[in-house]
């Protein structure tokens, strides 16, 4: 049974429409996948998928999966970043921003990463995606998902919205606020959402959402656009929230939420949910359970001013060139690149810790001595030379890209200004020098595997695909000796090293099938 407060409120607002709108077409929550344009097209994916699906009405890149036994996390296409497992209606918000390559985009409440992966796909590797999550554990999950999806131009933050707005005022061309909410649209999918629901929670979430929206407004550039979304039906968090925001921010105007897409879904907003404030509810959108989703609300807000002129495809703006130069300078000045005496050789874990630290330092402009001896095996100049030599052999198109060196770690940085924000990832860590040799990182293969000149090409039906994802060695048939990218149907899974006719497995243990 629904929470008493929720049902009483909705019956009062909807009258005889209550039973109709809350009648879901199926007993359990719908399941879906959203295809990444960084990998393929929806049409190609549908032709190759080995499980039943149908197009979603909420997003052209999304599908409804009609298979109750489907386990998306075990599918090779999931590991290859081809799709993100996402409840169908959850895919509706990100396309409404109208993101184009070259934009600077902020996903302010990004974990676990489904909407960020959609924004990254729209950017197609150009411009900047800043994905933020306040809860540290969820921020790590966000970072892992964007790495799996092969996003090359993301900065992952673990920050408060207010600190981001203070550090980067009027910076972003687009901002997505998928606000933390009371979760009334998740009652079927998450029983805990129903168990904890109460009027006080709705009020608390509405206040939090207002604070986040104010920070988003401050971070948005003149002429920029903001999409606000929730997965609840509560008036205070939906129409009432947007109406109150417009009262506080006369520099914003409400725009047709479907203005950037050529399809429609859901229903218009509800006039009796604005808290008595003026709002053109025909411009906002709701998804009710009867429409095949779990419940969503969306609005698009445009800030007064002239939008920034986007750079030519494939190029950097003068600002981005300065940011990359500053990151490189920070790498040259960094300490911790001198050889260590008497220390133990680096293990993989310490190398990953050093890589994560170096990423933060590159983005923040910090210069600190490494506490892990593993990165002290090579000087920055030696690490950079080792990367260049490796790239020229295996990834020649990357050899000329700007690279930042911190100790033994090499980063292809995202073009991002130096701030004091807490950065978890800023670009792609391509690898580090270990025992005198350059060892590539998993993210290099997920982000740029299509550029690798040495590939072990697997297929969905090939039993070696499961062998690789399980962490076992596999027979080499297409790759020559040396490092290779392991692919499934042409999409990158990760890295391996061929020797003696076998692919030595370098798929991360934490991601392997058990």
N, C-alpha and C positions, 0 to 999 in steps of 0.2 A: 504493500500500500504506500502511496506517496506520503511524504511528510504532511502532517495536518495543516501547518501554516501554508505550505506551498499550494496544496489543493484548494484550500479556502480562498486564497488570493487569486489563483487562476480562474476558479469558477466565477468569482465576482467580476473579473475583468473580461472573461470570454462568454459568459452566459451559456447558451445552448451550444456554442461552438466548442466547448471544452472537450466533450467526448470525441468529436471528430478530429480535432487538431492533435490530440494526444493519443490517438489510435495508431500505433506503429504498424507497418505492413508485415513485420515479422516479430517473433517473440524475443529473439536475441539481437544484440547490436550487430549492425551490418559491418562487414569487414571489407577492407579495400587496400589497394596499392596505388602509389603515385609515381609515375615514370619520370626519370631525370633526363632533361634535354642535354646534360653533359655526357650522356651515354648513347641515347637513341631517341627515336620517335615513338609516340604511342602506337602507331600503326605497325612498326617493325616489332615492337614488344608483343603486341597482341598476336602477331603471326608466329612468334617463337615460343610463347609461354606454353608450358605443359600442364596448366591447370585452368579450369573453367572461369571465365570472367566476362563482364559486360561493361560497356562504357558508363562512367558515372555522369549524372546530370550536373554535378557541382564543379567540375574542372575537366578541361579537355585532355589533360595528361593523366587523369585518374581513372581507375577501374574498380568496380565492385567485384569482389571475389566470392563466387557462389560454390564454395567447397568448405564444409564445416571442419574437415580434417586438415586443412591447409596450415602448414607451419612456416610462415614467411622467413623466420630467422634461420632456418636450415636450408633454404633454397640457394643454390649457387648464384642466381641473379641478384639476390639480396646481398651476398658477400661481395659481389662485383659492383655494388652501388647503382645497379640499373633501376631499382625501385626502392621506395621507402614505404614500409607498412603503415598505413594511415586510414583511420576511419573515414569513409567517403566524404562526409560533409566537412571534415576538418581541412580538406584540401581547397575549400572554396575561397578562403580569405586572401591568400598570397597573390593570386593572379589579379586581384582587384587593384593592386598598387600600380600596375602598368610599368613595371621595372624594365629598363632597357640596358644593354651593354654599355659600360662606362660610368654608370651612376654610382653614387656613394649611398649605400643602403644600410639602415639599422633595424635589426630585429631585436626589440628591447626586452622581450620575455621569451627567449628562444627555445629553451629545452623542452622536449628532448631533441628537436632539430628538424621535424618534418617540414614546417613552413620555411625554415632557413634553407633547407635543401631545395625547395621550390624557388626561392629568391635567387639562390646561387645558380640554378639552372637558367633563370631568365637573364642573369648577368653574363653567362657563357664565358666565364674566366676573365672578364674585363671589368674594370672599376674595382669597387671595394664592398665587401659584405662584412659588417660588424655584427656578430651574434653574441648577445649578452644573456647571462643567467645569474641571478643573485645567489641561489643556493649552490654551494661549492660542489656537492656530490652530483647534482644535476648538470652543472657546468662541465664536469668531466665526461658525462655521458654525451652531452652536446658536442664536445670536441671529438669524441670517438666517432660519432655518427657522421659528422662533416668530413672526417678523414676517410671513412668508408665510402662516402659518396664521391670522393675524389675532388673536393672543392679546393682550388688552388689559391684563391684570393680572399680567404676569410681571416678575420681577426676574432678570436673567441675571448670574451671578457667574462670575468666573475666580479660584477660591480653592482652598485645601486644606480638606478636611473638618474638620480639627482647628480651624482658625481660625473656621469657621462655627459650630461647636459652642461655642467660647469666646465668640463675639460674641452668640450667640442661644441660651443654654442653656434647655432644656426649653420651647421656643418652639412647635414645629410639631405640628399635629394628626395629620399623616401624613408619613411619610418613605419614599421609595423608594430602595433601594440596588441598582441594577443593576450589580453589581460588575465591575471589570476582572478578567478571568479568563484562564485558559490557552486558552480558545476551542476546546475539543475538539468542541463542537457545530457549529463553523464549518468543519470540514475540507473538506467538499464545496464550500462557498460561497467560501472563501478559502484557496487553496493555501498562502499564506504561513503560515497558522496551523499547518498540518501540518509545514511545513519547519522552523519554529522550535520545535516542541514537544519538551519533554524533562522529566525528573523535576524538575530544578532550577527550571524555569519554574513548574511546579505548586506547588512549595513557596513560591516567591517570591510568587505570586498569592494563595495562601492567607494568608500573613502580611499582605499589603497589604489583603486583604478583611477580615481581623480588625480591623485598625486603623480602616478605614472604618466598620465596624459599630459599633465602640466610640464613634466620633464621632457616628454616627447616633443611638445610644442616648442620648447626652448632649443632643442637640438635640431629642429627642422629648419632648413634654409628657406629664405624667401622664395615664393613660387613653388615650394615643395609640397608633397602630398603625404598624408597620414591615413592609414587604415586602422580602425579600432575594431576589435572583434572579441567576442566572448562565447563561451559554450553554456550560457545560462539563459533563462527567460525572464529574470528579475527586472522589473522596470527601472529600479534605481541603478542597475548596472548596464542597462541598454539604452532605450530611448531617453530616459531621464538623465543618464550620464552624459550623453552627447548634447542634449539641450542645455544642461548646466555648463558644459565646457564652452559652448558657443557664447553663453552669457559672460563667462570669464575672459574669453579670448575673441574680441571683436575683429581681430586680424585674420580670423579663419572664417571660411564659408563652407557650408555643407554642399557636397557635390553628389551627383547620381553615383551610387556605389557600383553600378554596372557600366560605368562610362568607358572603361578600358577593355571590356570583353564583348564578344558578339554572340552571347548566349544568355539565357536567364535561368533562374532557379528560385525556389522558395517563394516567399510572399513579402509584400510591403510591410513596413512597421505598423505599430498600433498606436492610434492617436490618444488613447486613454492611458498611455504608459509614460508620458513625458513629464509627469509631476506638475502639470499646469503651465509649463514653459512652452514657448513657441518652437515648433520643429516640423519641417516638411517630411512627414513620415514616409511619403512615397519614394524618397531618395535613399532610405536605409533598407536593410534586408533581414528577414528572419527565415530560419529553417525550422519547421515543426517536425515532430516525430512522424506524422502521417505522410511527410514528403520524402521519406527514405533516409533521413539523417538523424543524428542524435540530439540536434538542437544547437543552433548557432545564431548569432546576431552580428551584423557588420555595418559599418558606416565609413564613408570616405570624406576626409576634411582637407581643404586646400588653403595654404597660407598665402596671404597677399604678397605680391612682389613678382620679380622677373626670375624665372628659373635659370639655373646655371647652364651655360653652353657645354655640351658634352664633347669629349675629345674625339678625334678621328678613330675609327676602329683599329684596335691593335696598338694604339699609341698611349703614352703617358702625358698627363697635363704637366705644366711647369711645376705646380705644387707637388704632384706625385713624384716627379724627378728629384725635387729637393728632399722629400721624405726618404726616398731610397738612398740618396747620397748621405743623409744624416745617419741612417741605419748602418751604412757601410763604414762611416767614420767611427761610429760607436764600436763596431766590430774591430776596427784596426787598433783602437785605443784600449780594448778590453785586456785585462790581465788574466792570468790563468792559462795562457797558451805556452808557457815555458815548460820544458821537459821536467818531470818530477824525478826526484832521486829517491831510490829505495822504496817507492810506493808499489803497491800491487797492481798488476795489469787491470785494465778496465773490464768489468763484466757488462753484460747487456743492460742490466737494470740501472747501474750507475751511469752508463752512457745515455740512457733515456732520461734520467733525472737531469743530467747536465744539459741535454738538448732542450728540455722543457724550460730550464732556467735561462739558457741562452736566448730562447725565443722571447721570454719576458724582457730580458735585458736589451735585446735589439729594438723592441717596440718602445721601451720606456727610456732608452738612451742611457742606461745605467752601465757602470764600469766597475765590476766587482770581481774579486778573486774566487775562482771555483773552489768549493769545498770538497768536490769529488775528484780524486786523483785520476780518474779514467780519461778525462778530457785533456790532461796535461801531456799526452804522449807526443803531440805535434804542435808546432807553433801555428799561429793563424795563417801565415804565408804558406807553410807546408800543407795545412789542411785544404786551403783554397786550391793549391796546385794539384793535390790529390783528387779533389772533386773535378777540376777541369779535365784532368787526364781521364778519369772515369766517364765523365759526361761525353767527351769527344768520342769515346769508344762505343758507349751504349745509348746516350741521349744527346746526339750532336746538336739538336735544335735548342737544347738548354744551356749549352756551354757558354754562350754569350750573355745569358741572363744575369742581372745584378744578383750577387751573392754576398751574404754576410757571414763572417766567421767569428765564433766565440769558442776559444779552446779548440777542441776537436770537432765541434759541431758546425755543420754548414747549413744555412737557411737561405732559401729563395724567398725573400720577405714580401709580404703584402705592402703596397704603397699606403703607409699609415703614418700620421704625424706622431712625434714623440710626446708621450703624456706620462702622467704618474698613475694611470689606470692599471688595474691588475689584469695582465694579459696572460692567457693560457696558451694561445697559439696565434702566431702572426705570419701566415704564409705556409710554406711547406719545408719541413726539415728533410733534407735529402739524404743525410747520412753523416758519418763521422769516421775519423781515422782510428782504427783499433789494431794494435800489434803491427803497426807500420803499413797497414793497408786500408783503403777506403771501403767502408761497409755501408751499403745503402739502407735507408729506412723504408718501412712499409708504405708510408704516405707518398714517397716518390713514385711508387708503382701505381697506387690508386689514382693519384692526380695526373700522372704523365705516362702511364703505361702504354698508351696508344702510340707514343713517340719512341718507345724502346726498339732498338734495332735487332734485338735477340729475343725471340718469344717462343715459349712452349705453348702451342695452341691446342686447347682442349675443347670438348663440346659438352653439352648438357648430358648426352647419353654416354659419354666416355666414363668408365669406372675410375679412371685416374683423377677425375675432378673431385670425387669424394675422398680419394686417397690424399690429394693435396690439401683439401680443406680440413682433413683430420690430422694433418701434421706429419704424414708419412712421405717417404720418398716415392718418386714415380719414375717410370721409364721416360727417357727423353727421346722424342721422335722428330721434332722440328727445330729445336734450339741447339746451337753450337755450344761448345765448352765455354764456361764463364757465367757471369750473371745474366739472368733472363727475367722477363716478365711472363708470368703464367696467366693465360687468358682463358675465358670460357665463352665460346661463340664470338670471339673477338673483343670481349670486354675484360678489363684487367681485374684479376683476383689479388695478386700480390707478387712477391719476388721469390726467386730460387737461384740456385747455383748448380750448373751442369758440370759433372765430372764423371768420366767412365760410363757414359750412356745413361746416367741417372740424374734426376733433378733433386738436389739436396734441398730440403724444405726449409723456407724462412718465413712461413706464414706465422704471425704472432700467436703465441700459445693461448692468450686470453680470448681469441676469436675463433679458435678451432672447434669443429664439430666433435661432440663427445659420444 
